[in-house]
Amino acid sequence: MTQPQVFVTPVFKELLKNTTHKNLAKSIGVSRSLITSIATNQRTPSLPVALKIAKHFNKNVNELFILETERSSNHAQPDSQAQ
């Protein structure tokens, strides 16, 4: 059974406008390329990374990420363009 994909929310995209992928990556201890891949919905963050990102922005995880099943039911479309 495959797990549903996780997408970033518009809140996450707005928050990224106030920082760089490099600064966020350094702050939470991951690579810039991982942040870029997450921000463009190419990779799903691990739970620890999602929690660190949420803590960095002082947000709940569900404010920053949404499951594919929730996205489908809400008819939200992910924006896959890079920041």
MOPAC internal coordinates of N, CA, C and O (Angstrom, degrees):
PM7 1SCF
backbone

  N    0.0000 0     0.00 0     0.00 0    0    0    0
  C    1.4531 1     0.00 0     0.00 0    1    0    0
  C    1.5293 1   108.51 1     0.00 0    2    1    0
  O    1.2310 1   120.53 1   -56.94 1    3    2    1
  N    1.3108 1   116.60 1   123.06 1    3    2    1
  C    1.4513 1   120.00 1   178.98 1    5    3    2
  C    1.5144 1   110.57 1   -83.09 1    6    5    3
  O    1.2310 1   121.31 1   -33.77 1    7    6    5
  N    1.3123 1   115.10 1   146.23 1    7    6    5
  C    1.4483 1   120.19 1   179.57 1    9    7    6
  C    1.5261 1   109.46 1   -82.29 1   10    9    7
  O    1.2310 1   120.37 1   -31.56 1   11   10    9
  N    1.3300 1   116.90 1   148.44 1   11   10    9
  C    1.4646 1   119.11 1   177.52 1   13   11   10
  C    1.5245 1   109.89 1   -65.47 1   14   13   11
  O    1.2310 1   121.11 1   -31.34 1   15   14   13
  N    1.3078 1   115.48 1   148.66 1   15   14   13
  C    1.4560 1   120.57 1   178.65 1   17   15   14
  C    1.5152 1   109.80 1   -75.64 1   18   17   15
  O    1.2310 1   121.01 1   -28.51 1   19   18   17
  N    1.3225 1   115.67 1   151.49 1   19   18   17
  C    1.4482 1   122.09 1   177.62 1   21   19   18
  C    1.5259 1   108.06 1  -106.81 1   22   21   19
  O    1.2310 1   120.66 1   -46.00 1   23   22   21
  N    1.3266 1   116.34 1   134.00 1   23   22   21
  C    1.4593 1   121.98 1   178.78 1   25   23   22
  C    1.5190 1   109.83 1  -116.87 1   26   25   23
  O    1.2310 1   120.56 1   -28.01 1   27   26   25
  N    1.3260 1   116.54 1   151.99 1   27   26   25
  C    1.4611 1   119.81 1   174.79 1   29   27   26
  C    1.5240 1   108.92 1   -79.35 1   30   29   27
  O    1.2310 1   121.30 1   -28.51 1   31   30   29
  N    1.3190 1   115.13 1   151.49 1   31   30   29
  C    1.4626 1   121.46 1  -179.15 1   33   31   30
  C    1.5313 1   110.20 1   -94.67 1   34   33   31
  O    1.2310 1   120.38 1   -13.66 1   35   34   33
  N    1.3058 1   116.87 1   166.34 1   35   34   33
  C    1.4739 1   119.78 1   173.80 1   37   35   34
  C    1.5376 1   112.64 1   -58.13 1   38   37   35
  O    1.2310 1   120.13 1   149.29 1   39   38   37
  N    1.3340 1   117.35 1   -30.71 1   39   38   37
  C    1.4706 1   121.00 1   177.07 1   41   39   38
  C    1.5255 1   109.78 1   -60.89 1   42   41   39
  O    1.2310 1   120.70 1   133.80 1   43   42   41
  N    1.3319 1   116.27 1   -46.20 1   43   42   41
  C    1.4643 1   121.18 1   178.78 1   45   43   42
  C    1.5266 1   109.90 1   -59.14 1   46   45   43
  O    1.2310 1   120.31 1   134.10 1   47   46   45
  N    1.3136 1   117.01 1   -45.90 1   47   46   45
  C    1.4659 1   121.40 1  -179.26 1   49   47   46
  C    1.5264 1   111.30 1   -62.56 1   50   49   47
  O    1.2310 1   120.08 1   141.03 1   51   50   49
  N    1.3224 1   117.45 1   -38.97 1   51   50   49
  C    1.4697 1   120.87 1   177.14 1   53   51   50
  C    1.5261 1   111.06 1   -64.59 1   54   53   51
  O    1.2310 1   120.60 1   136.42 1   55   54   53
  N    1.3162 1   116.46 1   -43.58 1   55   54   53
  C    1.4610 1   120.36 1  -179.87 1   57   55   54
  C    1.5197 1   111.46 1   -63.62 1   58   57   55
  O    1.2310 1   120.19 1   144.66 1   59   58   57
  N    1.3160 1   117.25 1   -35.34 1   59   58   57
  C    1.4634 1   121.00 1   179.57 1   61   59   58
  C    1.5279 1   112.12 1   -66.53 1   62   61   59
  O    1.2310 1   120.25 1   159.54 1   63   62   61
  N    1.3119 1   117.13 1   -20.46 1   63   62   61
  C    1.4651 1   119.94 1   178.54 1   65   63   62
  C    1.5294 1   111.59 1   -68.38 1   66   65   63
  O    1.2310 1   120.83 1   160.63 1   67   66   65
  N    1.3372 1   116.01 1   -19.37 1   67   66   65
  C    1.4619 1   121.13 1  -177.97 1   69   67   66
  C    1.5228 1   113.75 1   -97.92 1   70   69   67
  O    1.2310 1   120.15 1  -173.64 1   71   70   69
  N    1.3031 1   117.31 1     6.36 1   71   70   69
  C    1.4615 1   121.41 1   179.50 1   73   71   70
  C    1.5229 1   107.97 1  -151.39 1   74   73   71
  O    1.2310 1   120.54 1    -3.10 1   75   74   73
  N    1.3169 1   116.58 1   176.90 1   75   74   73
  C    1.4599 1   120.01 1   175.06 1   77   75   74
  C    1.5180 1   108.37 1  -108.25 1   78   77   75
  O    1.2310 1   121.18 1   -20.91 1   79   78   77
  N    1.3049 1   115.35 1   159.09 1   79   78   77
  C    1.4711 1   119.48 1   176.28 1   81   79   78
  C    1.5184 1   109.30 1   -60.02 1   82   81   79
  O    1.2310 1   120.53 1   142.33 1   83   82   81
  N    1.3231 1   116.59 1   -37.67 1   83   82   81
  C    1.4716 1   121.51 1  -179.81 1   85   83   82
  C    1.5257 1   111.32 1   -63.20 1   86   85   83
  O    1.2310 1   120.19 1   134.54 1   87   86   85
  N    1.3337 1   117.24 1   -45.46 1   87   86   85
  C    1.4667 1   120.23 1  -179.82 1   89   87   86
  C    1.5238 1   112.26 1   -66.32 1   90   89   87
  O    1.2310 1   120.33 1   138.56 1   91   90   89
  N    1.3319 1   116.98 1   -41.44 1   91   90   89
  C    1.4615 1   119.85 1   177.22 1   93   91   90
  C    1.5182 1   110.18 1   -63.05 1   94   93   91
  O    1.2310 1   120.76 1   134.69 1   95   94   93
  N    1.3207 1   116.15 1   -45.31 1   95   94   93
  C    1.4728 1   120.64 1  -179.91 1   97   95   94
  C    1.5230 1   111.21 1   -58.87 1   98   97   95
  O    1.2310 1   120.57 1   133.82 1   99   98   97
  N    1.3210 1   116.52 1   -46.18 1   99   98   97
  C    1.4654 1   120.71 1  -179.60 1  101   99   98
  C    1.5256 1   110.66 1   -63.17 1  102  101   99
  O    1.2310 1   120.81 1   139.21 1  103  102  101
  N    1.3278 1   116.06 1   -40.79 1  103  102  101
  C    1.4588 1   121.08 1  -178.26 1  105  103  102
  C    1.5292 1   112.77 1   -62.58 1  106  105  103
  O    1.2310 1   120.26 1   144.23 1  107  106  105
  N    1.3306 1   117.10 1   -35.77 1  107  106  105
  C    1.4722 1   119.30 1  -176.92 1  109  107  106
  C    1.5236 1   113.39 1  -105.27 1  110  109  107
  O    1.2310 1   120.15 1   179.25 1  111  110  109
  N    1.3457 1   117.32 1    -0.75 1  111  110  109
  C    1.4600 1   120.50 1   173.76 1  113  111  110
  C    1.5201 1   115.57 1    81.27 1  114  113  111
  O    1.2310 1   120.46 1  -143.91 1  115  114  113
  N    1.3344 1   116.72 1    36.09 1  115  114  113
  C    1.4672 1   120.69 1   176.29 1  117  115  114
  C    1.5335 1   108.43 1  -129.96 1  118  117  115
  O    1.2310 1   120.55 1    -2.91 1  119  118  117
  N    1.3112 1   116.56 1   177.09 1  119  118  117
  C    1.4644 1   120.11 1  -179.64 1  121  119  118
  C    1.5369 1   111.42 1   -81.94 1  122  121  119
  O    1.2310 1   121.56 1   -26.84 1  123  122  121
  N    1.3168 1   114.62 1   153.16 1  123  122  121
  C    1.4612 1   120.47 1   175.89 1  125  123  122
  C    1.5182 1   110.46 1   -60.63 1  126  125  123
  O    1.2310 1   120.94 1   142.06 1  127  126  125
  N    1.3359 1   115.81 1   -37.94 1  127  126  125
  C    1.4665 1   118.76 1  -178.90 1  129  127  126
  C    1.5311 1   111.79 1   -65.26 1  130  129  127
  O    1.2310 1   119.92 1   148.47 1  131  130  129
  N    1.3300 1   117.75 1   -31.53 1  131  130  129
  C    1.4692 1   119.62 1   175.78 1  133  131  130
  C    1.5306 1   110.30 1   -66.21 1  134  133  131
  O    1.2310 1   120.22 1   135.89 1  135  134  133
  N    1.3203 1   117.19 1   -44.11 1  135  134  133
  C    1.4677 1   120.34 1   178.55 1  137  135  134
  C    1.5215 1   110.16 1   -61.06 1  138  137  135
  O    1.2310 1   120.40 1   137.00 1  139  138  137
  N    1.3214 1   116.85 1   -43.00 1  139  138  137
  C    1.4621 1   120.73 1   178.98 1  141  139  138
  C    1.5235 1   110.78 1   -62.38 1  142  141  139
  O    1.2310 1   120.51 1   137.50 1  143  142  141
  N    1.3318 1   116.63 1   -42.50 1  143  142  141
  C    1.4668 1   120.42 1   179.37 1  145  143  142
  C    1.5249 1   111.94 1   -65.01 1  146  145  143
  O    1.2310 1   120.37 1   142.05 1  147  146  145
  N    1.3164 1   116.90 1   -37.95 1  147  146  145
  C    1.4688 1   120.93 1   177.08 1  149  147  146
  C    1.5272 1   109.72 1   -68.23 1  150  149  147
  O    1.2310 1   120.35 1   134.66 1  151  150  149
  N    1.3254 1   116.94 1   -45.34 1  151  150  149
  C    1.4674 1   121.45 1  -176.91 1  153  151  150
  C    1.5254 1   112.63 1   -63.88 1  154  153  151
  O    1.2310 1   120.46 1   153.34 1  155  154  153
  N    1.3249 1   116.72 1   -26.66 1  155  154  153
  C    1.4665 1   120.70 1  -179.90 1  157  155  154
  C    1.5228 1   112.09 1  -101.00 1  158  157  155
  O    1.2310 1   120.67 1  -167.14 1  159  158  157
  N    1.3252 1   116.33 1    12.86 1  159  158  157
  C    1.4699 1   123.08 1   178.20 1  161  159  158
  C    1.5272 1   113.12 1    60.26 1  162  161  159
  O    1.2310 1   120.36 1  -152.86 1  163  162  161
  N    1.3223 1   116.93 1    27.14 1  163  162  161
  C    1.4650 1   120.64 1   176.03 1  165  163  162
  C    1.5215 1   111.58 1   -87.83 1  166  165  163
  O    1.2310 1   120.63 1   155.34 1  167  166  165
  N    1.3286 1   116.39 1   -24.66 1  167  166  165
  C    1.4638 1   121.67 1   177.78 1  169  167  166
  C    1.5152 1   109.60 1  -134.99 1  170  169  167
  O    1.2310 1   121.53 1   -29.76 1  171  170  169
  N    1.3095 1   114.68 1   150.24 1  171  170  169
  C    1.4575 1   121.88 1   175.95 1  173  171  170
  C    1.5262 1   108.06 1   -95.74 1  174  173  171
  O    1.2310 1   119.58 1   -49.53 1  175  174  173
  N    1.3192 1   118.41 1   130.47 1  175  174  173
  C    1.4632 1   118.88 1   179.54 1  177  175  174
  C    1.5262 1   111.05 1   -70.27 1  178  177  175
  O    1.2310 1   121.19 1   -34.49 1  179  178  177
  N    1.3260 1   115.33 1   145.51 1  179  178  177
  C    1.4592 1   119.08 1   171.54 1  181  179  178
  C    1.5265 1   107.48 1   -66.76 1  182  181  179
  O    1.2310 1   120.71 1   -16.51 1  183  182  181
  N    1.3043 1   116.24 1   163.49 1  183  182  181
  C    1.4631 1   119.46 1   179.04 1  185  183  182
  C    1.5262 1   111.29 1   -59.03 1  186  185  183
  O    1.2310 1   118.99 1   133.16 1  187  186  185
  N    1.3460 1   119.54 1   -46.84 1  187  186  185
  C    1.4675 1   118.17 1   178.56 1  189  187  186
  C    1.5341 1   112.92 1   -59.62 1  190  189  187
  O    1.2310 1   119.89 1   140.13 1  191  190  189
  N    1.3219 1   117.81 1   -39.87 1  191  190  189
  C    1.4675 1   120.37 1   179.33 1  193  191  190
  C    1.5263 1   110.38 1   -67.36 1  194  193  191
  O    1.2310 1   119.81 1   136.75 1  195  194  193
  N    1.3121 1   117.96 1   -43.25 1  195  194  193
  C    1.4670 1   121.24 1   178.04 1  197  195  194
  C    1.5294 1   110.58 1   -60.09 1  198  197  195
  O    1.2310 1   120.65 1   138.21 1  199  198  197
  N    1.3184 1   116.37 1   -41.79 1  199  198  197
  C    1.4694 1   120.39 1   178.84 1  201  199  198
  C    1.5231 1   111.38 1   -65.80 1  202  201  199
  O    1.2310 1   120.09 1   139.54 1  203  202  201
  N    1.3379 1   117.43 1   -40.46 1  203  202  201
  C    1.4655 1   121.04 1   178.37 1  205  203  202
  C    1.5250 1   111.33 1   -65.21 1  206  205  203
  O    1.2310 1   120.61 1   139.62 1  207  206  205
  N    1.3283 1   116.44 1   -40.38 1  207  206  205
  C    1.4659 1   120.14 1   177.89 1  209  207  206
  C    1.5344 1   109.55 1   -63.62 1  210  209  207
  O    1.2310 1   120.67 1   134.63 1  211  210  209
  N    1.3168 1   116.33 1   -45.37 1  211  210  209
  C    1.4641 1   120.35 1   179.08 1  213  211  210
  C    1.5309 1   111.04 1   -60.68 1  214  213  211
  O    1.2310 1   120.44 1   136.55 1  215  214  213
  N    1.3101 1   116.76 1   -43.45 1  215  214  213
  C    1.4653 1   120.65 1   179.21 1  217  215  214
  C    1.5252 1   110.48 1   -64.16 1  218  217  215
  O    1.2310 1   120.47 1   138.18 1  219  218  217
  N    1.3305 1   116.70 1   -41.82 1  219  218  217
  C    1.4692 1   121.19 1   179.03 1  221  219  218
  C    1.5242 1   110.80 1   -56.55 1  222  221  219
  O    1.2310 1   120.28 1   136.90 1  223  222  221
  N    1.3234 1   117.08 1   -43.10 1  223  222  221
  C    1.4561 1   121.72 1  -177.81 1  225  223  222
  C    1.5263 1   113.22 1   -91.11 1  226  225  223
  O    1.2310 1   120.41 1  -179.69 1  227  226  225
  N    1.3350 1   116.83 1     0.31 1  227  226  225
  C    1.4652 1   122.04 1  -178.26 1  229  227  226
  C    1.5299 1   111.18 1    57.22 1  230  229  227
  O    1.2310 1   121.38 1  -133.45 1  231  230  229
  N    1.3327 1   114.97 1    46.55 1  231  230  229
  C    1.4681 1   122.65 1  -179.82 1  233  231  230
  C    1.5239 1   109.18 1  -128.95 1  234  233  231
  O    1.2310 1   120.79 1   -14.68 1  235  234  233
  N    1.3358 1   116.09 1   165.32 1  235  234  233
  C    1.4570 1   121.23 1   171.03 1  237  235  234
  C    1.5269 1   108.27 1   -81.78 1  238  237  235
  O    1.2310 1   120.43 1   -29.92 1  239  238  237
  N    1.3125 1   116.79 1   150.08 1  239  238  237
  C    1.4629 1   121.51 1  -179.75 1  241  239  238
  C    1.5233 1   110.86 1   -55.77 1  242  241  239
  O    1.2310 1   120.59 1   139.26 1  243  242  241
  N    1.3321 1   116.48 1   -40.74 1  243  242  241
  C    1.4714 1   118.74 1  -177.16 1  245  243  242
  C    1.5295 1   113.37 1   -71.58 1  246  245  243
  O    1.2310 1   119.76 1   171.31 1  247  246  245
  N    1.3127 1   118.07 1    -8.69 1  247  246  245
  C    1.4632 1   121.09 1   172.36 1  249  247  246
  C    1.5311 1   111.04 1   -81.99 1  250  249  247
  O    1.2310 1   120.70 1   158.95 1  251  250  249
  N    1.3338 1   116.28 1   -21.05 1  251  250  249
  C    1.4616 1   121.33 1  -174.32 1  253  251  250
  C    1.5195 1   113.94 1  -106.66 1  254  253  251
  O    1.2310 1   120.81 1   154.86 1  255  254  253
  N    1.3387 1   116.05 1   -25.14 1  255  254  253
  C    1.4652 1   120.70 1  -175.68 1  257  255  254
  C    1.5205 1   109.78 1  -134.50 1  258  257  255
  O    1.2310 1   121.14 1   -31.21 1  259  258  257
  N    1.3245 1   115.43 1   148.79 1  259  258  257
  C    1.4672 1   120.67 1   179.68 1  261  259  258
  C    1.5305 1   109.01 1  -136.98 1  262  261  259
  O    1.2310 1   120.81 1   -38.95 1  263  262  261
  N    1.3198 1   116.06 1   141.05 1  263  262  261
  C    1.4597 1   120.69 1   177.17 1  265  263  262
  C    1.5141 1   110.70 1   -74.26 1  266  265  263
  O    1.2310 1   120.99 1   -30.15 1  267  266  265
  N    1.3046 1   115.71 1   149.85 1  267  266  265
  C    1.4651 1   122.00 1   178.89 1  269  267  266
  C    1.5222 1   111.04 1   -53.67 1  270  269  267
  O    1.2310 1   119.86 1   139.03 1  271  270  269
  N    1.3356 1   117.87 1   -40.97 1  271  270  269
  C    1.4603 1   121.26 1  -178.49 1  273  271  270
  C    1.5252 1   111.08 1   -64.53 1  274  273  271
  O    1.2310 1   120.21 1   142.12 1  275  274  273
  N    1.3405 1   117.20 1   -37.88 1  275  274  273
  C    1.4552 1   121.06 1   177.71 1  277  275  274
  C    1.5197 1   110.19 1   -70.41 1  278  277  275
  O    1.2310 1   120.45 1   140.54 1  279  278  277
  N    1.3215 1   116.75 1   -39.46 1  279  278  277
  C    1.4625 1   121.92 1   179.67 1  281  279  278
  C    1.5163 1   109.68 1   -61.12 1  282  281  279
  O    1.2310 1   120.64 1   136.33 1  283  282  281
  N    1.3316 1   116.38 1   -43.67 1  283  282  281
  C    1.4584 1   120.90 1  -179.65 1  285  283  282
  C    1.5232 1   111.50 1   -63.91 1  286  285  283
  O    1.2310 1   120.78 1   138.19 1  287  286  285
  N    1.3181 1   116.11 1   -41.81 1  287  286  285
  C    1.4599 1   119.28 1  -178.26 1  289  287  286
  C    1.5220 1   112.05 1   -72.77 1  290  289  287
  O    1.2310 1   120.38 1   154.14 1  291  290  289
  N    1.3531 1   116.88 1   -25.86 1  291  290  289
  C    1.4592 1   120.81 1   178.24 1  293  291  290
  C    1.5201 1   112.51 1   -92.91 1  294  293  291
  O    1.2310 1   120.49 1   176.49 1  295  294  293
  N    1.3240 1   116.68 1    -3.51 1  295  294  293
  C    1.4584 1   123.46 1  -178.93 1  297  295  294
  C    1.5088 1   113.14 1    59.45 1  298  297  295
  O    1.2310 1   120.64 1  -154.57 1  299  298  297
  N    1.3420 1   116.38 1    25.43 1  299  298  297
  C    1.4620 1   120.39 1   177.42 1  301  299  298
  C    1.5249 1   109.03 1   -82.17 1  302  301  299
  O    1.2310 1   120.55 1   -37.63 1  303  302  301
  N    1.2868 1   116.55 1   142.37 1  303  302  301
  C    1.4561 1   121.23 1   178.76 1  305  303  302
  C    1.5241 1   108.91 1  -109.55 1  306  305  303
  O    1.2310 1   119.57 1   -53.53 1  307  306  305
  N    1.3397 1   118.42 1   126.47 1  307  306  305
  C    1.4536 1   119.44 1   178.24 1  309  307  306
  C    1.5194 1   110.32 1   -70.06 1  310  309  307
  O    1.2310 1   121.06 1   -33.97 1  311  310  309
  N    1.3031 1   115.58 1   146.03 1  311  310  309
  C    1.4579 1   120.79 1   176.13 1  313  311  310
  C    1.5194 1   106.22 1   -98.51 1  314  313  311
  O    1.2310 1   120.10 1   -68.29 1  315  314  313
  N    1.3036 1   117.42 1   111.71 1  315  314  313
  C    1.4657 1   120.68 1  -174.25 1  317  315  314
  C    1.5124 1   113.17 1   -94.23 1  318  317  315
  O    1.2310 1   119.61 1  -168.77 1  319  318  317
  N    1.3213 1   118.35 1    11.23 1  319  318  317
  C    1.4525 1   120.09 1   178.93 1  321  319  318
  C    1.5090 1   109.90 1   -81.21 1  322  321  319
  O    1.2310 1   121.13 1   -39.10 1  323  322  321
  N    1.3272 1   115.45 1   140.90 1  323  322  321
  C    1.4674 1   122.11 1  -178.72 1  325  323  322
  C    1.5197 1   110.99 1   -69.80 1  326  325  323
  O    1.2310 1   121.36 1   -28.35 1  327  326  325
  N    1.3137 1   115.00 1   151.65 1  327  326  325
  C    1.4589 1   121.52 1   175.83 1  329  327  326
  C    1.4973 1   109.74 1   -81.91 1  330  329  327
  O    1.2310 1   120.10 1   180.00 1  331  330  329

